[in-house]
Amino acid sequence: MTLAESRVSDAAHCDPRWLNVIGIGDDGWGGLSEEARGVIETADVIIGGARHLDFLPSDVRAETRVWSGAFSESVAALAQDRGRSVVVLAS
């Protein structure tokens, strides 16, 4: 099996919707759609800047992580969570 075939095979066994990127503005939680809130409320992991994570209500049960300054390190960490429900909050 080639590397490309292996990646296709691995992808076929993963939920294609494991990662959601949700834009959150200065209006915070109140500015999110009901659908976006639902995705956040059911996530296993939520990653974002400290400011973004501060917008979340206290009853959100997901593991939260502050996005590190190094983009490549954060992307590598994301890949380790493949298969879990992950949300990245961005502005």
C-alpha positions in Angstrom: 0.0 0.0 0.0 1.4 3.4 -0.9 1.4 6.3 1.5 -1.4 8.0 -0.4 -3.5 4.9 -0.3 -2.8 4.6 3.5 -4.0 8.2 4.0 -7.2 7.6 2.0 -7.8 4.4 4.0 -7.3 6.2 7.3 -9.6 9.1 6.3 -12.3 6.7 5.4 -12.4 5.4 9.0 -12.6 8.9 10.6 -15.6 11.1 11.0 -15.2 13.7 8.3 -16.7 16.4 10.6 -14.3 16.0 13.5 -13.0 19.6 13.2 -15.2 22.7 13.2 -13.8 26.2 12.9 -16.2 28.8 14.3 -15.8 32.5 14.0 -16.6 34.4 17.2 -16.6 38.2 17.4 -16.5 40.8 20.1 -20.2 40.1 20.7 -19.1 36.7 22.1 -21.5 33.9 22.9 -24.5 36.1 22.2 -23.4 36.6 18.6 -23.2 32.9 17.7 -25.9 31.1 15.9 -27.9 28.4 17.6 -26.1 25.8 15.4 -22.6 27.1 16.4 -23.6 27.0 20.1 -24.7 23.4 19.7 -21.5 22.4 18.1 -19.5 24.0 20.9 -21.7 22.5 23.6 -21.1 19.0 22.2 -17.4 19.3 21.5 -14.8 17.3 23.2 -12.1 19.9 22.8 -12.3 23.7 22.2 -9.1 25.5 21.1 -8.9 29.3 20.8 -7.2 32.4 22.0 -7.6 33.2 25.6 -10.0 36.0 24.7 -12.2 33.7 22.7 -12.3 31.0 25.4 -13.3 33.7 27.9 -16.5 34.2 25.9 -17.7 30.6 26.7 -20.3 30.1 29.3 -19.1 28.3 32.5 -21.3 25.2 31.8 -19.4 24.2 28.6 -17.8 20.9 29.5 -15.2 20.5 26.8 -11.5 20.5 27.4 -10.3 23.9 26.5 -6.8 24.8 25.2 -5.3 28.2 24.5 -4.0 28.3 20.9 -0.2 28.6 21.2 1.7 31.3 19.3 3.4 28.9 17.0 1.0 28.0 14.2 2.8 24.8 13.2 2.8 23.5 16.8 -0.9 24.1 17.2 -1.7 22.4 13.9 0.4 19.4 14.9 -1.6 19.2 18.2 -4.9 19.4 16.3 -3.9 16.3 14.3 -3.5 14.3 17.5 -7.2 15.0 18.3 -8.5 13.6 15.0 -11.5 11.4 15.8 -12.6 13.6 18.7 -15.1 16.5 18.2 -12.8 19.5 18.1 -13.8 23.2 17.7 -11.3 25.9 16.9 -12.6 29.4 17.8 -11.3 32.2 15.6 -12.0 35.9 14.9 
